[in-house]
Amino acid sequence: MAKTSVLTIDGSYGEGGGQVLRTALALSAVLDRPIELVKIRAGRRNPGLQPQHLSGVKALAEITGAEVHGAEIGSSRLYFAPERITGGSRRFDVGTAGAVSLVFQAILGPLAFADRPSTLLLTGGTHVPWSPPAPYASQVFLPMVKRMGLEADWQLERGGFYPKGGGRVQVAVQPMTQLSSIDLTTRGALLAILGISAVAGLPAEIAKRQADRVRCRLTDAGYTIHIEIAEIDAACPGDSLFVWVEFEQARAGFSALGERGKPAERVADEVADAVLDFLAGDAATEGHLADQLALFMALANGRSVLTTARVSRHLLTNLWTIQQFLPLGISVEGQLGGRGRVTIDGIGLKAASWATTTTANA
């Protein structure tokens, strides 16, 4: 297939972090568009590609058979020219405590348009700072993209906390022909509030204190929560609290991590504050979910709309990255940091003919 011209993406734009890289690589793969990323993470304390980002690049290069230049630690430029998206069975090691959830975000879109089903073993950090914890994918993100027709399964086998990582997640992705649009303007009635208070290599009493505190906070506010206390296997000690909220039309998730010197009650209060703040509003999504759904809304068939509790700089940067590839209608109503409404007129991307044929004959 003849390639289109190389698209240059400024990796320092807006929030200027790894999201520009992940979204750009995913769109390069599904649109068969070669790209050159420049000034990657230029404004960050440790600019350029870091191990976690490099893991995502290598994973997508393997999935797409891409020609890649500049894939090394500290690199500020990256050339990526994909070929055919192939499914199958693979293992990707994110390394130490790099977030497996962020690598998953980069590869899920392309694998949805692969030539066959995919089974993956992802190893690395499953409960680490600055990224969604492992249960977020299974309880919040994947149920929402399932409404768009994307079937994927995420199973945590072993926890991975900072600094050693070593976590394991089994993933299965079914290819599809086209994504459906989604309407997340309203969330509907509250169905349930659920949670997992988990520790690895630490006294179970810590997890119990977290659970008791968040339960007390929500009960005092008039809500009921069902929370599980779990002791999980991991390579190093760790502590995590994750609470998700299920509505008729939407889901939302909130988390915090324990650390040395941080009381269990403080961990619980961080989560309880976030949950209660979200419940006090009427938006269908929290800021993290809005950001993660944007790519799939852009690829879907027709107009997708969502309301979000917070218009983040991260979200606006992600939308800017999408518009560098696709001349589609995107509107954001609301102010930075406040409630907002995002409308995206998706392109209705269909799987390449080779992918459709291969899947049909599987």
VEXDREN-2710 file (C-alpha; in Angstrom, 1 decimal):
% VEXDREN-2710
k/r/px/py/pz
1/MET/0.0/0.0/0.0
2/ALA/1.3/3.4/-1.0
3/LYS/2.0/5.6/2.1
4/THR/0.7/9.1/2.5
5/SER/3.1/11.9/3.5
6/VAL/4.7/11.9/6.9
7/LEU/2.7/13.8/9.5
8/THR/4.8/15.8/12.0
9/ILE/3.4/16.0/15.6
10/ASP/4.7/18.4/18.2
11/GLY/5.1/16.3/21.3
12/SER/5.5/19.3/23.5
13/TYR/2.1/20.7/22.8
14/GLY/-0.3/21.4/25.7
15/GLU/0.1/19.0/28.5
16/GLY/3.1/17.7/26.6
17/GLY/3.3/14.3/28.2
18/GLY/3.0/10.7/27.2
19/GLN/-0.6/11.0/26.0
20/VAL/0.4/12.8/22.8
21/LEU/2.7/9.9/22.1
22/ARG/0.2/7.2/22.8
23/THR/-2.7/8.8/20.9
24/ALA/-0.4/9.7/17.9
25/LEU/0.9/6.1/17.7
26/ALA/-2.5/4.6/17.9
27/LEU/-3.9/6.8/15.2
28/SER/-0.8/6.2/13.0
29/ALA/-1.5/2.5/13.3
30/VAL/-5.2/2.5/12.5
31/LEU/-5.0/5.1/9.8
32/ASP/-1.9/3.6/8.2
33/ARG/-0.2/7.1/8.4
34/PRO/3.6/7.5/9.0
35/ILE/4.4/10.1/11.6
36/GLU/7.4/11.9/13.1
37/LEU/7.0/13.0/16.7
38/VAL/9.3/15.9/17.6
39/LYS/10.1/17.6/20.9
40/ILE/8.7/14.6/22.8
41/ARG/8.0/15.5/26.4
42/ALA/10.2/18.6/25.9
43/GLY/8.9/20.4/29.0
44/ARG/9.2/17.6/31.4
45/ARG/11.8/17.2/34.1
46/ASN/13.1/14.0/32.3
47/PRO/12.4/14.9/28.7
48/GLY/12.2/12.5/25.8
49/LEU/11.2/8.8/25.7
50/GLN/11.3/7.0/29.1
51/PRO/11.2/3.2/29.5
52/GLN/7.4/3.2/29.9
53/HIS/6.9/5.2/26.7
54/LEU/9.5/3.0/24.9
55/SER/7.5/-0.1/25.8
56/GLY/4.5/1.3/24.1
57/VAL/6.4/2.2/21.0
58/LYS/7.9/-1.3/20.8
59/ALA/4.5/-3.0/21.4
60/LEU/2.9/-1.0/18.6
61/ALA/5.9/-1.6/16.3
62/GLU/5.5/-5.3/16.8
63/ILE/1.7/-5.3/16.3
64/THR/2.0/-3.2/13.1
65/GLY/5.3/-4.3/11.7
66/ALA/6.3/-0.7/11.7
67/GLU/9.6/0.9/10.5
68/VAL/10.8/2.8/13.6
69/HIS/13.7/5.3/14.1
70/GLY/14.6/7.1/17.3
71/ALA/13.2/4.4/19.7
72/GLU/15.7/4.9/22.5
73/ILE/15.7/6.2/26.0
74/GLY/15.9/10.0/26.1
75/SER/15.1/10.4/22.4
76/SER/13.1/13.6/21.5
77/ARG/12.3/12.5/18.0
78/LEU/10.5/9.3/16.8
79/TYR/9.7/8.2/13.2
80/PHE/7.0/5.5/13.0
81/ALA/5.7/4.0/9.8
82/PRO/3.2/1.2/10.4
83/GLU/2.2/-1.6/8.1
84/ARG/-0.5/-4.2/8.6
85/ILE/-2.1/-4.6/12.1
86/THR/-1.8/-8.2/13.2
87/GLY/-3.4/-9.9/16.2
88/GLY/-2.3/-13.1/17.8
89/SER/-0.6/-14.1/21.1
90/ARG/2.1/-11.8/22.5
91/ARG/3.8/-10.8/25.7
92/PHE/4.9/-7.2/26.4
93/ASP/7.1/-6.3/29.4
94/VAL/6.7/-2.7/30.4
95/GLY/9.6/-3.1/32.8
96/THR/9.9/-2.5/36.6
97/ALA/6.9/-0.4/37.6
98/GLY/6.0/1.1/34.3
99/ALA/2.2/1.3/34.0
100/VAL/0.7/-1.6/32.0
101/SER/-2.6/0.3/31.8
102/LEU/-1.0/3.1/29.8
103/VAL/0.6/0.7/27.3
104/PHE/-2.8/-1.0/27.0
105/GLN/-4.4/2.4/26.2
106/ALA/-2.0/2.7/23.3
107/ILE/-2.5/-0.7/21.8
108/LEU/-6.2/-1.4/22.3
109/GLY/-7.5/0.8/19.5
110/PRO/-5.2/-0.8/16.9
111/LEU/-6.0/-4.3/18.1
112/ALA/-9.7/-3.6/17.7
113/PHE/-9.0/-3.4/14.0
114/ALA/-6.5/-6.3/13.7
115/ASP/-6.8/-9.2/11.4
116/ARG/-7.5/-11.7/14.2
117/PRO/-8.2/-12.0/17.9
118/SER/-5.4/-11.0/20.3
119/THR/-4.3/-12.5/23.6
120/LEU/-1.7/-10.6/25.5
121/LEU/0.3/-11.0/28.7
122/LEU/1.3/-7.5/30.0
123/THR/3.9/-7.3/32.8
124/GLY/4.9/-4.3/34.8
125/GLY/3.2/-1.9/37.2
126/THR/-0.5/-2.5/37.9
127/HIS/-1.0/-0.2/40.9
128/VAL/1.4/2.7/40.4
129/PRO/1.3/6.5/40.6
130/TRP/0.0/8.7/37.7
131/SER/-1.9/5.9/36.0
132/PRO/-5.2/4.1/36.4
133/PRO/-5.0/1.0/38.7
134/ALA/-5.6/-2.4/37.2
135/PRO/-9.3/-2.6/38.3
136/TYR/-10.1/0.6/36.5
137/ALA/-9.8/-1.1/33.1
138/SER/-12.1/-4.0/34.0
139/GLN/-14.7/-2.1/36.0
140/VAL/-14.9/1.3/34.3
141/PHE/-13.1/1.7/30.9
142/LEU/-13.8/-1.6/29.2
143/PRO/-17.5/-1.7/30.1
144/MET/-17.9/1.7/28.4
145/VAL/-16.1/0.8/25.2
146/LYS/-18.1/-2.4/25.1
147/ARG/-21.1/-0.2/24.6
148/MET/-19.4/1.0/21.4
149/GLY/-19.0/-2.7/20.3
150/LEU/-15.5/-3.4/21.4
151/GLU/-15.1/-6.7/23.2
152/ALA/-12.0/-7.0/25.4
153/ASP/-11.3/-8.9/28.6
154/TRP/-8.8/-7.8/31.3
155/GLN/-7.7/-10.2/34.1
156/LEU/-5.3/-9.2/36.9
157/GLU/-3.1/-12.2/37.8
158/ARG/-0.5/-10.6/40.0
159/GLY/-0.1/-7.1/41.5
160/GLY/2.7/-4.8/40.5
161/PHE/3.5/-1.9/42.9
162/TYR/6.3/0.7/42.8
163/PRO/9.2/0.3/42.7
164/LYS/9.6/-3.3/41.5
165/GLY/6.5/-3.8/39.4
166/GLY/6.3/-7.4/38.3
167/GLY/2.6/-7.4/37.9
168/ARG/0.8/-9.5/35.3
169/VAL/-2.4/-8.9/33.4
170/GLN/-4.0/-11.2/30.8
171/VAL/-5.8/-9.4/28.0
172/ALA/-8.0/-10.7/25.2
173/VAL/-9.2/-8.4/22.4
174/GLN/-11.8/-9.3/19.7
175/PRO/-11.4/-7.5/16.4
176/MET/-14.4/-5.6/15.0
177/THR/-15.5/-4.0/11.8
178/GLN/-16.6/-0.6/13.1
179/LEU/-17.2/1.2/16.4
180/SER/-20.6/2.5/17.3
181/SER/-21.1/6.1/18.6
182/ILE/-21.9/6.6/22.2
183/ASP/-24.1/9.0/24.1
184/LEU/-22.9/9.8/27.6
185/THR/-24.7/13.0/28.3
186/THR/-26.6/11.7/31.3
187/ARG/-25.6/9.0/33.7
188/GLY/-29.0/7.7/34.8
189/ALA/-29.9/6.4/38.2
190/LEU/-27.2/5.3/40.7
191/LEU/-27.1/1.5/40.8
192/ALA/-24.2/0.6/43.0
193/ILE/-21.0/1.9/44.7
194/LEU/-18.3/-0.8/44.9
195/GLY/-14.7/-1.0/46.0
196/ILE/-11.5/-3.0/46.5
197/SER/-9.1/-2.2/49.3
198/ALA/-6.0/-4.2/48.6
199/VAL/-2.7/-4.8/50.2
200/ALA/0.4/-6.9/49.2
201/GLY/3.0/-7.9/51.7
202/LEU/1.4/-5.6/54.4
203/PRO/-1.0/-6.3/57.3
204/ALA/-4.6/-6.9/56.2
205/GLU/-5.5/-4.4/59.0
206/ILE/-4.4/-1.6/56.7
207/ALA/-6.9/-2.6/54.0
208/LYS/-9.6/-3.0/56.6
209/ARG/-9.0/0.5/58.0
210/GLN/-9.2/2.0/54.5
211/ALA/-12.4/0.1/53.8
212/ASP/-14.0/1.1/57.2
213/ARG/-13.1/4.8/56.6
214/VAL/-14.4/5.1/53.1
215/ARG/-17.6/3.2/54.1
216/CYS/-18.1/5.5/57.1
217/ARG/-17.6/8.6/54.9
218/LEU/-20.1/7.4/52.2
219/THR/-22.6/6.2/54.8
220/ASP/-22.6/9.5/56.5
221/ALA/-23.4/11.1/53.2
222/GLY/-26.4/8.8/52.6
223/TYR/-24.8/6.2/50.3
224/THR/-24.2/2.4/50.6
225/ILE/-20.9/0.9/49.4
226/HIS/-19.9/-2.7/49.1
227/ILE/-16.2/-3.0/49.4
228/GLU/-13.9/-6.0/49.2
229/ILE/-10.8/-6.4/51.3
230/ALA/-8.1/-8.3/49.4
231/GLU/-4.6/-9.5/50.0
232/ILE/-2.9/-9.9/46.6
233/ASP/0.3/-11.4/45.5
234/ALA/3.0/-8.9/44.3
235/ALA/6.7/-8.6/44.0
236/CYS/7.0/-5.9/46.6
237/PRO/4.7/-4.4/49.3
238/GLY/1.9/-2.1/48.2
239/ASP/-1.4/-0.7/49.2
240/SER/-4.3/0.5/47.0
241/LEU/-7.9/1.6/47.3
242/PHE/-10.2/1.7/44.3
243/VAL/-13.9/2.6/44.3
244/TRP/-16.1/2.6/41.3
245/VAL/-19.6/3.9/40.8
246/GLU/-22.2/2.2/38.5
247/PHE/-25.1/4.2/37.0
248/GLU/-27.7/3.1/34.4
249/GLN/-25.7/4.7/31.6
250/ALA/-22.2/5.2/32.9
251/ARG/-19.4/4.3/35.3
252/ALA/-16.7/6.2/37.1
253/GLY/-13.7/5.2/39.1
254/PHE/-11.5/6.8/41.8
255/SER/-8.3/5.5/43.4
256/ALA/-5.4/6.3/45.8
257/LEU/-2.2/4.5/46.7
258/GLY/-0.7/4.1/50.2
259/GLU/2.9/5.0/50.9
260/ARG/5.3/5.0/53.8
261/GLY/4.1/7.5/56.4
262/LYS/0.7/7.9/54.8
263/PRO/-2.1/6.7/57.1
264/ALA/-4.7/4.4/55.8
265/GLU/-7.4/6.9/56.7
266/ARG/-5.8/9.5/54.5
267/VAL/-5.8/7.1/51.6
268/ALA/-9.5/6.5/52.2
269/ASP/-10.3/10.2/52.5
270/GLU/-8.7/11.0/49.2
271/VAL/-10.9/8.5/47.5
272/ALA/-14.0/9.4/49.5
273/ASP/-13.6/13.1/48.7
274/ALA/-13.3/12.3/44.9
275/VAL/-16.4/10.0/45.0
276/LEU/-18.6/12.4/46.9
277/ASP/-17.5/15.3/44.7
278/PHE/-18.5/13.4/41.6
279/LEU/-21.8/12.3/43.1
280/ALA/-22.7/15.8/44.0
281/GLY/-22.6/16.8/40.3
282/ASP/-24.5/15.4/37.3
283/ALA/-21.7/14.6/34.7
284/ALA/-21.7/11.2/33.1
285/THR/-17.9/10.7/33.2
286/GLU/-15.0/11.8/35.4
287/GLY/-12.0/13.4/33.7
288/HIS/-9.9/10.3/33.2
289/LEU/-12.7/8.4/31.4
290/ALA/-13.5/11.3/29.2
291/ASP/-9.8/11.4/28.1
292/GLN/-9.6/7.7/27.4
293/LEU/-12.8/7.6/25.4
294/ALA/-11.9/10.4/23.1
295/LEU/-9.9/8.3/20.6
296/PHE/-12.7/5.7/20.3
297/MET/-15.3/8.5/19.8
298/ALA/-13.2/9.9/17.0
299/LEU/-13.0/6.5/15.2
300/ALA/-16.7/5.6/15.8
301/ASN/-19.5/5.9/13.3
302/GLY/-21.4/9.1/13.9
303/ARG/-21.7/11.7/16.6
304/SER/-20.6/10.8/20.1
305/VAL/-21.3/13.1/23.1
306/LEU/-20.2/13.0/26.7
307/THR/-20.4/15.2/29.8
308/THR/-17.4/15.3/32.1
309/ALA/-17.0/16.5/35.6
310/ARG/-13.7/18.1/34.6
311/VAL/-12.3/19.5/31.4
312/SER/-8.6/18.8/31.9
313/ARG/-5.6/20.0/30.0
314/HIS/-4.8/16.4/29.4
315/LEU/-8.2/16.0/27.6
316/LEU/-7.7/19.1/25.5
317/THR/-4.2/18.0/24.5
318/ASN/-5.6/14.6/23.5
319/LEU/-8.3/16.2/21.4
320/TRP/-5.7/18.4/19.7
321/THR/-3.6/15.4/18.8
322/ILE/-6.6/13.7/17.3
323/GLN/-7.3/16.7/15.1
324/GLN/-3.8/16.7/13.7
325/PHE/-4.8/13.4/12.0
326/LEU/-8.5/13.8/11.4
327/PRO/-10.4/16.9/10.0
328/LEU/-13.5/16.1/12.1
329/GLY/-15.8/18.2/14.2
330/ILE/-14.8/18.4/17.8
331/SER/-16.4/20.8/20.2
332/VAL/-15.7/21.3/23.9
333/GLU/-18.2/23.3/26.0
334/GLY/-17.0/24.4/29.5
335/GLN/-14.0/25.9/31.1
336/LEU/-10.7/24.3/31.9
337/GLY/-11.0/22.6/35.3
338/GLY/-14.8/22.7/35.3
339/ARG/-17.7/20.6/34.1
340/GLY/-17.8/20.2/30.3
341/ARG/-19.5/18.6/27.3
342/VAL/-17.5/17.0/24.5
343/THR/-19.0/16.3/21.1
344/ILE/-17.0/14.4/18.4
345/ASP/-18.2/13.6/14.9
346/GLY/-16.5/10.3/14.3
347/ILE/-15.1/9.2/11.0
348/GLY/-16.7/5.7/11.0
349/LEU/-13.4/3.9/10.5
350/LYS/-13.9/0.4/9.1
351/ALA/-11.4/-2.4/9.5
352/ALA/-9.1/-2.8/6.4
353/SER/-10.3/-5.3/3.9
354/TRP/-7.6/-7.8/4.8
355/ALA/-8.6/-7.6/8.4
356/THR/-12.3/-8.1/7.7
357/THR/-11.6/-11.0/5.4
358/THR/-9.2/-12.7/7.8
359/THR/-11.6/-12.3/10.7
360/ALA/-14.5/-13.7/8.7
361/ASN/-12.5/-16.8/7.7
362/ALA/-11.1/-17.4/11.2
END
